[in-house]
């Protein structure tokens, strides 16, 4: 049966390729080497049979087409090697027509499902439909499978500039939504670049799926280029960690990976040897779904512990609720209980914004990044009800007060010291039970007026601090005063680490904002990649603002181009004091010399403009409000650089 041919125009004319020269062209999905030799155009397969070297990047020497990698020779017209060997390269038909040169290629066979297709389809069926990463030579097969899912509208892939940004973005997505996103890299350095973001997700209990390419199975363990034992390398960070083999139950591996990420709120990792990615799917293989594969997590607390908690809550006259990051998906239930008890609500820094600072019971952040309002009410209370918080040193929840702790993770309960009552259960279920059964309401102190008074005192103090001026740049207090007044009430706020974060926690007043930060890991550079993860979660339904210091922003500064590429309308505010100010402060506090903390920075505003975003710069406090308005109203990605005083935080 005669093979069908499809003709592809490759040159506008024969003269477009000089005599004695070669070039690479693409016909459909096929790479072809064109040669101009002995007065005619010839088409050869572009892959040298030795190691696949690109013949179209070689040259014709002494009448032979020479591979640029290892010097293997082939006839420029016939593709035959010298010496009578039988490992030449295929050739294709060429026609010189009036409008150009055409190459005739066999009709491409219809795509047959691969192992990667089964795994990628299973992944999106389980709800992992956002992936951040970088396509490279050891993950091309799986990348192609994701491309097909994207073409079907089932997946969105975001190509980033550094794999660390990919894992931070996926971590932020998990923190905001409670669902895993994927991060994707090649073997070797691409995979290891993701470690920091994966650890950020792990220690902050955010579900995440890491997908890495791997060198071909036959060279694993031989010290091959970019080969390292990724299963062993990921063993410390990944709760679920497997290499996909040709004999694996492919759909089942992906199902278990996503299931572990969701239920354990942890890291899952799958690595794909190069040759396995493109293997035909086993006969009868089908993608899986989550139907019937995952249990409800609505677990009630043990009766005895619940009774003890209820007794303490009924007796308390001045209880205070502490909301941590773990309560972020249960905020309405917690606030309803607070309203029933008329008790103050404070948050950890990771939990900032879980109750609005405008709420009559909201008292802001407790701890090193917090307000004197929160610390006042912790000191005045006679019972702490701690919900989804981990008692970190940064928050500083006192062990001297009677305490009820509620958490879904039994290992988080009484983690650092003994707790009066540890309630293990799903937070909404446990809080609802307390709300329904608490009876001691008449003895409760009415806190609203007292809270309003403490806010008045703190706001007056902030106004006094706004008047301070060393003449060395804008006060960060002024930055967050302006942002408090100008930011959209429902914005997602992505926070970096350092003095900028401390000031943000203390001075920015929340409404219906959501906050994302690198909590337990405290990794510099988090804010900008996190904003990309937030965009993937909410797209254009909510504004996204990233706040960073100059040290943090420079870690992943190239991701400004990612914002532009995908038209992410993220607004970046960078506090530029040309110093790692938090470290300088710690050096002084520890009676060390201030050393190696000075920074040389670009003009961040000019850099943003060079990437295709809006770039603004403010050097005087009086220009801050106008610039903030311009930033927030811009239709697209934008950056505001504020030259700040390192001493006024």
Protein Blocks (a to p, Z undefined) as FASTA:
>chain_A
ZZddddddfbfbfklpcghiacdddehjaccddddeehiacdddfbdfklopafklmcce
ehiacdfklopacdfklopaehhiakbccdddddddfkbccddddddddddddfklmmmm
mmmmnopabdcddddfklmmmmmmmmmmmmnopaccdddfbfklmmmmmmmmmmmnopac
dddddehjlmmmmmmmmmmmmmnopacddddddddfklgonlpahiacfklmmmmmpmbd
cdddfkbcfklmmmmmmmmmmmnopaddddddfklmmgccdehiacddfehpaccfbdcd
dfklmmmmmmmmmmpmbbcddddfklmmmmmmmmmmmmmnopacdddfklgokacfkbmk
bgbjedjklcfklmmmmmmpcbdcdehiahiaklopafkbccddddfblklgoklbccfb
acdddfklmmmmmmmmomblmlpccfklmmmmmmmmmmmmmmmmmmpcghiaccfklmmm
mmmmmpcfkbccdddedjklmmmmmmpccfkdccdddfklopghklmmmmmmmmmmnmmm
bccdddddfklmmmmmmmmmmmmmnopabdcddddehiafklmmmmmmnopacehkaccd
ddfklmmmmnopacdddfbfklmmmmmmmmmmpgcdddddddddfklZZ
